[in-house]
Amino acid sequence: MSAKETVAVGQLLGLLESRYAIRVLWALRDGHAQTFRLLQDSVGGITPNTLNTRIKELREAGLLTHGSDGYIVTPTGADLLKRLGDLQAFAVKWSTSLAKKAK
């Protein structure tokens, strides 16, 4: 991996490591716009201040936008979510293997 690629990955991970950032994007993965209140409910446990901060950061990063019906992922955000789609399958497989080890 080149230095430029390493920096780019680091920047993306830095953004996504912010508390609730991935959960905000994940809540919008179906492509349907959500109002602030609905998005807050979808994420669960997030304060309005934290949600405002994450929305601002994700908008500045070009991953999220606000349309007439509420917040929605941009095409770039949708591309990221598509790439993170394997996360769900991995999580189920991983969780199942942990449960088997605990028995």
Sequence and secondary structure as in RCSB ss.txt:
>XXXX:A:sequence
MSAKETVAVGQLLGLLESRYAIRVLWALRDGHAQTFRLLQDSVGGITPNTLNTRIKELREAGLLTHGSDGYIVTP
TGADLLKRLGDLQAFAVKWSTSLAKKAK
>XXXX:A:secstr
  HHHHHHHHHHHHHHHSTTHHHHHHHTTTS  B HHHHHHHH S  HHHHHHHHHHHHHTTSEEEETTEEEE H
HHHHHHHHHTHHHHHHHHHHHHHHHHH 
